[in-house]
Amino acid sequence: MSSKTSKDSFFVDRIFNLGGHSKTKISDGRKSVTALGRTPKESQQRASKKWDKTKGK
């Protein structure tokens, strides 16, 4: 299983310097989940919750 968190922003966020958001992707090679959050920690927590909900599906 692998996890990757990166800074992501929309065009409008970059123009107005709103800071964007963080995106986390968790994958085991067969399935993956992606979640967004205002901070890296928030996106990781959301991705973990999604992962736990889809476990075994």
C-alpha positions as CSV (number, residue, x, y, z in Angstrom):
1,M,0.0,0.0,0.0
2,S,1.3,3.5,-0.8
3,S,0.2,7.0,0.2
4,K,1.0,10.3,-1.4
5,T,0.1,13.8,-0.2
6,S,0.6,16.8,-2.4
7,K,-0.3,20.5,-2.6
8,D,-3.0,21.2,-5.1
9,S,-4.7,24.4,-6.2
10,F,-7.2,25.6,-8.6
11,F,-6.5,28.4,-11.0
12,V,-8.6,30.9,-9.0
13,D,-6.7,29.9,-5.8
14,R,-3.4,30.8,-7.5
15,I,-4.7,34.1,-8.8
16,F,-6.0,35.3,-5.5
17,N,-3.3,33.6,-3.4
18,L,-5.8,31.5,-1.4
19,G,-3.3,28.8,-0.7
20,G,-5.1,25.9,-2.4
21,H,-5.6,22.6,-0.7
22,S,-3.8,19.3,-0.1
23,K,-4.6,16.1,-1.9
24,T,-3.9,12.6,-0.6
25,K,-4.1,9.4,-2.6
26,I,-3.9,5.9,-1.0
27,S,-3.5,2.9,-3.3
28,D,-2.7,-0.8,-3.0
29,G,-2.2,-1.4,-6.7
30,R,-5.7,-2.7,-7.2
31,K,-7.8,0.1,-5.8
32,S,-7.2,3.7,-4.7
33,V,-8.9,6.5,-2.9
34,T,-8.3,10.3,-3.1
35,A,-9.3,13.0,-0.7
36,L,-8.9,16.7,-0.4
37,G,-8.4,18.9,2.7
38,R,-7.3,22.4,3.7
39,T,-4.2,20.9,5.3
40,P,-2.1,17.8,4.6
41,K,-3.3,16.3,7.9
42,E,-6.9,16.9,7.0
43,S,-6.6,15.3,3.6
44,Q,-4.7,12.3,5.0
45,Q,-7.4,11.8,7.6
46,R,-10.2,12.0,5.0
47,A,-8.3,9.6,2.7
48,S,-7.9,7.1,5.6
49,K,-11.6,7.2,6.4
50,K,-12.5,6.6,2.7
51,W,-9.9,3.7,2.6
52,D,-11.4,2.1,5.7
53,K,-14.9,2.4,4.3
54,T,-13.9,0.7,1.0
55,K,-11.7,-2.0,2.6
56,G,-12.6,-5.4,1.1
57,K,-14.7,-4.0,-1.7
